[in-house]
Amino acid sequence: MVDSTLDQVGKNLSEAMRFLGEEQREPEAATERQHFSRSCIPGPLQGDGQDVATVLRLVHNLIHEEEDEEDKPSQKMQNVGEHGQMALLGHSLAAYISMMDKEQLRKLTTRIQSDTTLWLCRLFRYENGSTCFHEDDRDGLVKVCRLVINARYEEYATEGYVVLNTRQPVIYQSASCRPGLGQHLCSQLGLPLSSLCTVPCNTLFGSQHQMDVALLEKLIKEDINAGKLPLLLIANAGTPGAGHTDKLGRLKELCDQYNMWLHVEGVNLATLALGQVTSSIMAATRSDSMTLTPGPWLGLPAVTAVTLYRHEDPALSLAAGLTSSHPVEKLRALPLWLSLQYLGHNGIVQKIKHATTLSQLFLQKVQSLTCIKTLVEDESDSPVVLFKFNQEESIASSESFCAGEKEVLDAFNRWLGEELAELVPTSGIDVVELEDEATCVRFSPLLTAAVLGTREEDVESIVEKMTELVFVMSSTMSLREDFREETHKRSPSLRYINEFAWPGLGVVRYEMQANGMDEDRKKQEQEKINTELLKKLQDLDTDILFSTGPEFVTEQGCIFVGMVTDDVDVSDLVDTIAALGRDIEESGKLLQNMTEVVRKGILEAELQLQKANEEKLVEEGMLRQLPVVGSVLNWFSPIQSSIKGRTFSLAAGSLDSTEVTYSTKAQADRPSLQDTPISSSKKLPGQKLFRRAGVSTDSTETSCTQAEATFQEENPTGIGSSINPPISPPTPEMPHHTSGDLVPEKNLKSSSEIDDLEASEEMHPEGQEAEGSTR
């Protein structure tokens, strides 16, 4: 018979997960979300309390609050699966079980911990081991260190840290261990940093991520001769970055020789559950302790880490915190206890085997790609695949790029990892920084496959996307030097910026030619020109992405050119940038002189108006100027006025007569300002700008063209985001000015003349200089 309370706990958990996982809410939920989502403004506690549905709705709104504020697309919560729900149920049951009778609680928690310890020791081949469950995966190592200190210093329990002054303890760790681990140990144990010794990795023989055993032995002997006590050695079965394993067998022999404790941690310990285990990993079963993280390996949310250790004195284990006399603390094992029973032995092995299969499949496929260098410890059985883009021959010929070669490759590899993670979200691809190999891309399905649900189809997608990206990266890398040389040829109009951290063709800035101008004003005007130039380049019909670059750059007011393919005409591209920049600069100079031109034109128009009025007075006489008399006199004796209209052209800066306009019913011929051609090359129908005709990119040209045509229907700008680096928001459009604006002299035309003039203006060809006429 099932306890009704336990059944209700399970139902409440399922209902809460269903509620929080819903993406679509009722229309009225939007108003309620605005009411509840005041996380940044704490409010008073409700006096009457709220029901469960209201509280869950509050949690749901808080989860999606950031998406609503920033207009982000709704992100569905990770599907934990049924085995994950068992882990979540364990947390709810732990709270319920903690209210049981003490004796009954003690029996139940003892059974839970005993079962979990037995299952884990058998799964991971660790005989006669004990377990310690902890939330922080570093706490197990901290407690193990306390255990070793209590065992090696007999008076530590009574005298405390005073006994450590007799012989200073030393903890050894590899240079490849996770950052901050040694400092955390010293902080928690109250030891000085001088008690931490970092052992370098191999430099001549073996993996560069493995601890140098010979150098370790030398350091141990030096510490012993200095009166120190070698206490503990931290080894890796899968380094955090590269996934390499130390020589655990040799390290265990060294620890036995100098009476040291050997602790092992790393992702490769998961492979101990498989039927076939490499000898290097099997040596971990002989260690004194090791830390496991079954949560990421099996896709279990909020499951504690486990430290397996061997020690015969339970009193010292209790003093170190590895065991506890409080039954409630033993309930930490309940979520893992439930999940292991749900999966079973075969289910656990299958999940780990699936992850290793994915890594082997990916390694086989990625090794066939050109310009990709793999960095794996054992090609036949490596659960972590590390790779990077490497095209040394493309930039080795340029001495100027040697200084920034490392930065350029790091930027390209960082872009490659970010693009793959975005294009295939279920891949778990990430970017790591290594001391010897710099920036690399990592595929570690043991840490991500169970959580993200990675399948073999995802591996195929990764390789397919990587093939496309590597082709674009290779083309861009080979054209970077050409872009730099073409930019230098157009100096001083264009200036090449050495921004090695930019994953693209290069960075350029248009330099305005203004001698004698104040530096601050020149800088402002130059930024305006480059801003307008960037806008014009973004409006061109091309696949190349132009942007302002990353948020934090050393140079401001520059144009960052993104990734390109090998059929791009770099010379034509640079010519277009220079021509557009000159056009914008000349237009700017015209606008700067416009104020003076208009002022002089107005003064001249006023003088001519005054002169025309005097001539009119002389010609018509005083009587015609009187209101009533003039009308009667004009009716009996009409007079034809000889005053001519005036038109003022801003482009020419002249004030002319409109006699020719009215006699021919057309505007006078004047040279008009033509736009600077954006490309000197001939463009075939349907061909993008800056493309060389007759250049075939790769075997997938047809499919790429079809996909590009489909993409153009959705993206009229023609800029593909999948092959270009992430950029800042688009530059706001600057107001445009035309050179055909007119300043009228006067407006004294009859209705027939106005109709005739409007008809003639409608017949003017587009692009001809616009002029306004008055009479």
Secondary structure, 3 states (H helix, E strand, C coil): CCCHHHHHHHHHHHHHHHHHHCCCCCCHHHHHHHHHCCCCCCCCCCCCCCCHHHHHHHHHHHHCHHHHHCCCCCCCCCCCHHHHHHHHHHHHHHHHHCCCCHHHHHHHHHHHHHHHHHHHHHHCCCCCCEEEEECCCCHHHHHHHHHHHHHHCCCHHHHHHHHHHCCCEEEEEECCCCCCHHHHHHHHHCCCHHHEEEECECCCCCCCCCECHHHHHHHHHHHHHCCCEEEEEEEEECCCCCCCECCHHHHHHHHHHCCCEEEEECHHHHHHHCCCCCHHHHHHHHCCEEEECHHHHHCCCCCCEEEEECCCCHHHHHHHCCCCCCHHHHHHHHHHHHHHHHHHHHHHHHHHHHHHHHHHHHHHHHCCCCCEEECCCCCCCCCCEEEEECCHHHCCCCHHHCCCHHHHHHHHHHHHHHHHHHHCHHHCCEEEEECCCEEEEEECHHHHHHHHCCCHHHHHHHHHHHHHHHHHHHHHHHHHHHHHHHHHHCCCCEEEECCCCCCCCEEEEECCCCCCCCHHHHHHHHHHHHHHHHHHHHCCCCCCCEECCCCCCCCCCCEEECCCCCCECHHHHHHHHHHHHHHHHHHHHHHHHHHHHHHHHHHHHHHHHHHHHHHHHHHHCCHHHCHHHHHHHHHHCCCCCCCCCEEEECCCCEEEECHHHHHHCCCCCCCCCCCCCCCCCCCCCCCCCCECCCCCCCCCHHHHHHHHHHHHHHCCCCCCCCCCCCCCCCCCCCCCCCCCCECCCCCCCCHHHHHHHHHHHHCCCCCCCCCCCEC
